[in-house]
Amino acid sequence: MLYARLKKQNDFKRMFARGKKCFSPALIVLYLPAENMRLGVCVSKKHGKSVKRNRIKRLLREAFRKVCPQMKRKYSVILIPKQAEAYSLEAFEKSLRIALRREGILQ
């Protein structure tokens, strides 16, 4: 695996307090330079029932897995999807690339 998972509540609180935000059409991305590449995903109940939320989480993790090797250095990242009618891997991957390129994180 290319990255670890953010799981602890303290890690999420620190990221929300100190992390930098960037926006794209389908995502809000919070990031902070770190020693290891780590990913956290926040999907609220506004997005639907648990089956739909879990699918969104899987799509976000896969999009990050594809983009992760192209990052210039290691970061802790939290991905927050925006509400939409339909969610797709291509849309998440494209939005993630747009946001990270705009911040100068991607090569």
Buried (B, 14 or more C-beta within 10 A) or exposed (E): EEBEEBEEEEBBEBBBEEBEEBBBEBBBBBBBEBEEBBBBBBBEEEBBEEEEBEBBBEBBBEBBBBBBEEBEEBBBBBBBBEEEEEBEEEBBBBBBBBBBBEBEBBE
